[in-house]
């Protein structure tokens, strides 16, 4: 899985493999969000605010997640 650096005050890198979205926060925590459609990943990467998009369309949408490291 390849993590791509993003310009965000809260997120350092974002990756996507299969249907799993990986988000590395600036704090160093890596989270995996499961069953995320590829179209949603593309929208996240194109969003003007990655953090706001993640919060609204992934976290609050109820995608299952876990702390990876």
C-alpha positions as CSV (number, residue, x, y, z in Angstrom):
1,X,0.0,0.0,0.0
2,X,1.3,3.4,-1.0
3,X,0.7,6.4,1.3
4,X,0.5,9.7,-0.4
5,X,1.4,12.9,1.4
6,X,-1.4,15.5,1.6
7,X,-1.6,19.2,2.6
8,X,-3.7,19.1,5.7
9,X,-3.5,20.5,9.3
10,X,-4.5,17.1,10.7
11,X,-3.6,14.4,8.1
12,X,-0.1,13.6,7.0
13,X,-0.8,10.8,4.4
14,X,-3.6,8.9,2.8
15,X,-3.5,5.4,1.2
16,X,-6.0,3.1,-0.4
17,X,-5.8,-0.6,-1.1
18,X,-8.7,-2.9,-2.0
19,X,-11.6,-1.2,-0.3
20,X,-9.6,-0.1,2.7
21,X,-8.7,3.6,3.2
22,X,-5.6,4.3,5.3
23,X,-5.1,7.6,7.0
24,X,-1.9,8.6,8.8
25,X,-2.6,11.5,11.1
26,X,0.0,14.1,12.0
27,X,0.0,12.6,15.5
28,X,1.5,9.5,14.0
29,X,-1.6,7.3,14.4
30,X,-2.5,5.2,11.4
31,X,-6.2,4.3,11.0
32,X,-7.8,1.9,8.5
33,X,-11.4,2.6,7.3
34,X,-13.1,-0.5,5.8
35,X,-15.4,-1.0,2.8
36,X,-14.8,2.5,1.5
37,X,-15.7,2.8,-2.2
38,X,-13.0,3.9,-4.6
39,X,-15.1,6.8,-5.7
40,X,-15.1,8.1,-2.2
41,X,-11.3,7.8,-2.0
42,X,-11.0,9.8,-5.2
43,X,-13.3,12.5,-3.8
44,X,-11.3,12.6,-0.6
45,X,-8.1,13.1,-2.5
46,X,-9.6,15.9,-4.6
47,X,-11.3,17.7,-1.7
48,X,-10.1,21.2,-0.7
49,X,-10.1,20.0,2.9
50,X,-9.1,16.4,3.5
51,X,-9.9,16.6,7.2
52,X,-13.4,18.0,6.7
53,X,-14.2,15.5,4.0
54,X,-12.9,12.6,6.1
55,X,-15.0,13.7,9.0
56,X,-18.2,14.3,7.1
57,X,-18.3,11.5,4.5
58,X,-16.3,8.7,6.2
59,X,-16.3,9.1,10.0
60,X,-19.8,10.4,10.4
61,X,-21.1,8.1,7.7
62,X,-20.2,5.2,10.0
63,X,-17.5,3.3,8.1
64,X,-16.0,0.7,10.3
65,X,-12.4,1.6,11.4
66,X,-9.6,0.5,13.6
67,X,-6.3,1.9,14.9
68,X,-3.5,0.1,13.0
69,X,-0.5,1.7,14.7
